[in-house]
Amino acid sequence: MKDYLSCFFVLFILLSCSNKFEEGSILEQQVYQDIFPKLVDKTFKDHRKMFVPPPPPYIQGAANNEHTRKYKDKEEMDEAFRQAVENHKVYLDTTDFAPLTVIVSDTVAKYSKKDKLISRHNNINFDTQCIKSSFKIDVSNIEMPVGYDLKYKSDFRESLEGLKNADWEKYPNKEQRHLHKFSGELNLYQIYFNKEKTYGFLHVGFYCGKLCGCSYRVFVKKINKKWVIDDIQNLGCA
């Protein structure tokens, strides 16, 4: 009799989790569809538009060796920096950038044990009891702003490094970097919700090459039947 009860209990748990998996995947698809444009804007880095501070100006002819150069005073350095910032703003406003390809991992990564460490945020309990398998996110219904092109990682035979190298081979000059199409890829993870399914969190990884990338923890909430990003924590960049 005990064996029958044990089997029944295990079966009940499995069926309960199975239903949660199916419901969870559908809900996660909806969340990703609602937040994805903003998620890309906040976590995906476009190297073509990043501001690179100029080197400090030095007195021409004072020395040829960089270790013995005589640099200008702080006021002149500050002015040179401000001018570089203004020039970069003009560059962003007047440059016609090629559409940026956002490479997305084919599957939303499954449960990670480290996620158990996050049990509360703003006094909200998250349901991490059932461990579900990874699933493929559907990007076909995601509406992105003009200038972005969503692609699965499996759409390319080359690695990200190979794609970026091909960009530089085709457009080798710094002045042509606005024509580059590849900057990085997003690795997506499953979303954990509170029991009311009104709040949740997920991890997002931005990868831009060897020893290059950022990791984020993103909190989402439901407002008027739409999911929005509530908070983004930068866990570190390399």
Secondary structure, 3 states (H helix, E strand, C coil): CHHHHHHHHHHHHHHHHHHHHHHHHHHHHHHHHHHHHHHHHHHCCCHHHCCCCCCCCECCCCCCCCCCCCECCHHHHHHHHHHHHHHHHHHHHHCCCCCEEEEECCEEECCCHHHHHCCEECCEECCCCCCCCCEECCCCCCCCCCCEEEEEHHHCCCCHHHHHHHHHHHCCCHHHHHHCCEEEEEEEECCEECCCCCEEEEEEEEEEECCEEEEEEEEEEEECCEEEEEEEEEEEEC
